[in-house]
């Protein structure tokens, strides 16, 4: 059985869960909605099912519940992959470990380390370790602009757009470029998305990023540089706004295929 954990941020005009449900209905696939608030981690009711985690609240409670569900079921995405993507530190560490291009990054609790980083780059981008939707990200050139540690900072790559590539089963299936007048081009921050063809370099780096994380499906955020593309982040519960590729149908097909392996 396919069981679906709905995305808590779904709205009537932006309902990721319903889009995939509609695609499953069109395929004649059976599924049920699974509400995390009804789950007891010490009495897991489901066994050998495929559970799709469309999204969870970042409150710690729901994450612990999906970890418990994963003891007896196949989860897409796995709790480990979701946790990795939630942590910019772990995401960057895995990208570097697997040789996937990513901006030079520093993680530290010391102003002196950040000063040395700024000495090399002039300015840098501060990001919250567990931030999302572009919140809390800013460009700075003085450590006086920083609050309390820890500090996760990246070299600033000048750009007028970024790219979001949707990857399913380690295959890039759709992409957009995003633009805005802000530092981040996140659509939640007023950015606009335009479908774009996936070129070979974009495909190679986004698929390599997904493999480095070990994730079923994801949104890989890229910047284009003089040397090619570089990976900014990997999103473990991504939206697919503005994509022309039939992402809900492709996700539904992937869920049905993976459920057949359970």
Buried (B, 14 or more C-beta within 10 A) or exposed (E): BBBBBBBBBBEEEEBBBBBBBBBBEEEEBEBEEBEBEEBEEEEBEBEEBBBBBBBBEBEEEBBBBBBBBBEEBBBBBBBBBBBBBBBBBBBBBBBBEEEBBBBBBBBBEEEEBBEEBBEEBEEBBBBEBEBBBBEEBEEBEEBEEBEEEEBBBBBBBEBEBBBBBBBBBBBBBBBBBBBBEEBBBBBEBEBBBEEBEBEEEBBBBBBBBBBBBEBBBBBBBBBBEEEEBBBBBBBBBBBBBBBEBBBBBBBBBBBBEBBEEE
